[in-house]
Amino acid sequence: MIISALSIFPQIIKYYCDYGIVKQAINKGALKVDVFNLRDFAIKGQVDDTVYGGLPGMVLKPEPIFEAYSHIEQKYGKPYVICPEPWGKRLDQKDFERWKQRKHILVICGRYEGIDERVKVLVDEEVSLGDFVLSGGEVAALAIIDGISRLLPDVLSEPESLKADSFFRWLGYPVYTKPREFKGMQVPDILVSGDHRKIKLWALWHSIERTLRKRPDLVPKDLTDLEIKIIQAIKEGVKFEDWIKKHLREVER
Ligand code: ADE
């Protein structure tokens, strides 16, 4: 997959792509990120201009963006164009799942007061990171590149971690590493018990508990019998340790 990005600060994006999972995706050949400097497509490097109507601020000019688009289209074929904007549709995991199927995505990063409206004929989707205003689209472009790269085939060495991920079905459960005791705080005994059946149930219970507490809007509609039982117990204030004693036989059937 190819992700092109168009920005007046290409280094921001290039730098990030040199680290972590994005770099791994690139090294494994699952992803190519090509970042284009908008200034390279502008006459005398002028990418912005004043707003018609005497309205305040500066806006990205359309010509360099159309020039860049033609260049990128010639290089890699017609892209699916995403434009980060504060009024766009809120970005979520399902968008990454959808976009990872595409051969070529182009992210056009705005700056200043915005992008000349006529550029929008090139744009397939406007997306937002949230209800706040950033000074440019680069942070969103990075979120898109990062979110997609980890979903591409053979990028994560332990694909199980994809399943266990937040937003697969439930939010992530609490995780601990060594030391077993830190500043008087203990790792739950069950996690060092070596009993994998119980540990799996512990993880599911705590994923559900966290989702109910932090993001009840994300509780899935198609609950399994086991999930329904766990939700009931959590709502009744039952502790996992008490529940597992009674229910281990039953849930294993
Ligand atoms: N550009 C400016 N604000 C933004 C936001 N909230 N999300 C995505 N892109 C933006």
Residues whose N, C-alpha, C, O or C-beta is under 5 A from the ligand:
A	BS01	ADE	P84 E85 P86 V127 S128 L129 G130 F132 V133 L134 S135 G136 G137 A140
